[in-house]
Amino acid sequence: MARALRAPFTGTARGIRKATHAHGAGESGLGKLIELHAVNGAGDVMITVALASTVFFSVPTDEARGRVALYLAVTMAPFTLLAPVVGPLLDRLPHGRRAAMAGAMFARAVLAITMSGAVATGGLELYPAALGVLVCSKAYGVVRSAVVPRLLPPRFSLVKANSRVTLAGLLATGVAAPIGAGLQSIGSPWPLYGACAIFLGGTVLAFTLPHKVDSAKGERKARLVVPHEEAALPPVSTAKDAKGGRTGSTWAARRRNGREKPPGLRSVGPSVLHGLQANAAHRALSGFLIFFLAFLLREHPLAGQSAAVSLGIVGVAAGAGNAAGTAVGSWLRARGPEVIVATVLGLALGVAVLTAVFFSTVMVAALTAVAGFTQALSKLSLDAMIQRDVPEEVRTSAFARSETLLQMSWVVGGAIGIALPLNGVLGISVAAGLLALGAVASVRGLLGAARRGSPHPRVA
């Protein structure tokens, strides 16, 4: 009987391990990172269920907006320190990356227990704890992006690896959400108890990652600002000759001349810089929609629906769009990332304009789905450009810096969404304006870079 009861769980575990460790991911350590990210997604959705199902609907809107706006402003300070302080610190400290991910997991476990006592009453301590969870989640994301390049299996591209990690998180979110809803029916603190248990497991799992995750051998920090004497130099080339050596590498020439300086993201060509600008617009849109629609649909639900159902509709649409974008990104990983980024930015802008003009339930759901799709596909394409154009020695640091900028854009978009009055047409018009700014800043440069062609080989 014991074996019969245990068989479904052990069989499921073996199936999951087989899927996450396929195609060399088990040998390289990527499989463990995929599992860790699934744990991260499951824990985050437990906390989301607890907050969305209780306090969010019990606190008056004006009071909730004021509190969230205050603490969201406070959370910008950690993000401004993440790139110049945390990134270099992780490059220097032994065991920094594994410890950072484990610390982010453990902090969220503690914060989940802290929130469990206030989730039903809406006490003031709930808000800093909830936003502390947000900061830890984003910090984990930054470190995870820096870890992926060190765990690539043979013949694996960074885009494919990121796609598998992201899909694992999405699948875990889909599985954990109904479990969290079931725990919620028992009592409001129970999803937070579940989140605490999940994050404690993630704390242990983070330390099972290979030791090479913490190795900084051969790496230097990437910079976002390039000194004037370097700005005029041509882009760094990573092309290799028949013997495997770099050809035409400005960076290599500087090394021979004794003037080596680690290249910044601007020194590797316009594609990465304009890709960052476009992705910043997508992230700002994401943060804006999360906060603006959360408050808007609470006061003005979609036609014929309750507030909870309205939020569920847009949440499912966004999740489905994100999953579709991740899947399509794996298929398009080697097909002109500059054109893909410009195209999806134009697509998101067009749908946002249509939603502002023809505001309705269907159009709001369509916008959230398209926003999820375009953000995922644009980020995968940006990853491909960084992988292609940034030298391997600084690629990890470059990913950490770029992810920090994108998370700061998310916070700014969320702050704008909180500050606006609850008018659907006005809000979606502002969302379209955010995308338009990104398009003006990046699309022309992306298309120009695509026409000129990259001096670097495409990554499959």
Buried (B, 14 or more C-beta within 10 A) or exposed (E): EEEEEEEEEEEEEEEBEEBBBEBBBBEBBBBBBBBBBBBBBBBBBBBBBBBBBBBBBEBEBEEBBEBBBEBBEBBBEBBEEBBBEBBEEBBEEEEBBBBBBBBBBBBBBBBBBBBBBBBBBBEEEBBBBBBBBBBBBBBBBBBBBBBBBBBBBEEBBBBBBBBBBBBBBBBBBBEBBEBBBEBBEEBBBBBBBBBBBBBBBBBEBBEEBBEEBBEBEEBBBBBBEBEEEBEEBEBBBBEEEEEEEBEBBBBBEBEEEEEEBBBBBBBBBBBBBBBBBBBBBBBBBBBBBBBBBBBBBBEEBBEEBEBBEBBBBBBBBBBBBBBBBBBBBBEBBBEBBBBBBBBBBBBBBEBBBBBBEEBEBEBBBBBBBBBBBBBBBBBBBBBBBBBBBBBEBBBBBBBBBBBBBBBBBBBBBBBBBBEBEBBBEBBBBBBBBBBBBBBEBBBEBBBEBBEEEBBBEEBE
